[in-house]
Amino acid sequence: MIETLEGRQMMSVAPHLVAVHTAAVAAKPVIVVPVKAPKPVAKPKASAFPTYVPSTGPIKGPNVVGTWTGSMRVDGTNVDNAFTVTFVFQRGVAATGTFNTGVTMGNQVVTSTMVFSLHNNVRVLIATPSLNAGLTGALSTNGKVLSGRFSFNSAKGWQTGMFTLTRN
C-alpha cells in the first residue's frame, strides 16, 4: 500500500497542532480587566463662542460682523436696487451671514459665507434650488466699504452687474 506524502503530513500534523494549541491555551491564566465608563463631556453653549475670532495665518480678515447696506446694479441699466448683508459671525477669513439680494435677484434671502483672501479680496457663492449667484470684490482699506461684481442665473439667463455695500 502506498500512501501519499501530502496525506500523511496532513494526518499527522493536524492532531499534533490541536493538542499543542489546547495545551497552550489551558496553561495561560485569564486576566479580567474592569472597563471604566467614560465620563460624559458637557457640550459647549452657543453663547460661549465669540462672534469674531481673528485668523492666526498670514491672511487676516478684518472684523466685518454686523449689518452692511448698499445697492446692486445690473449691467446695461441705470437702476440701483437695495442690497443688504448681515454678518452674524466670523471665524478668521470667513464671515457667515444673511444676504438679502433685493429686487435684483427676486428678493431672495439666503445664508452664505464670504471669504477674504490676500489684499482683502472677497468672494461668495450662493447655491440654492432657486438661486445660483456669485459675488467677487474687495474690502476697502479702512474696512467700511465692500464693492465688486456679481453674476446670477435668472429667467432671462445669466446676468451680471456691480454691487456696493457700506458698513452701518
C-alpha positions, 0 to 999 in steps of 0.5 A, a space after each residue: 500500500 502506498 500512501 501519499 506524502 501530502 496525506 500523511 503530513 496532513 494526518 499527522 500534523 493536524 492532531 499534533 497542532 490541536 493538542 499543542 494549541 489546547 495545551 497552550 491555551 489551558 496553561 495561560 491564566 485569564 486576566 479580567 480587566 474592569 472597563 471604566 465608563 467614560 465620563 460624559 463631556 458637557 457640550 459647549 453653549 452657543 453663547 460661549 463662542 465669540 462672534 469674531 475670532 481673528 485668523 492666526 495665518 498670514 491672511 487676516 480678515 478684518 472684523 466685518 460682523 454686523 449689518 452692511 447696506 448698499 445697492 446692486 446694479 445690473 449691467 446695461 441699466 441705470 437702476 440701483 436696487 437695495 442690497 443688504 448683508 448681515 454678518 452674524 459671525 466670523 471665524 478668521 477669513 470667513 464671515 457667515 451671514 444673511 444676504 438679502 439680494 433685493 429686487 435684483 435677484 427676486 428678493 431672495 434671502 439666503 445664508 452664505 459665507 464670504 471669504 477674504 483672501 490676500 489684499 482683502 479680496 472677497 468672494 461668495 457663492 450662493 447655491 440654492 434650488 432657486 438661486 445660483 449667484 456669485 459675488 467677487 470684490 474687495 474690502 476697502 482699506 479702512 474696512 467700511 466699504 465692500 464693492 465688486 461684481 456679481 453674476 446670477 442665473 435668472 429667467 432671462 439667463 445669466 446676468 451680471 452687474 456691480 454691487 456696493 455695500 457700506 458698513 452701518 
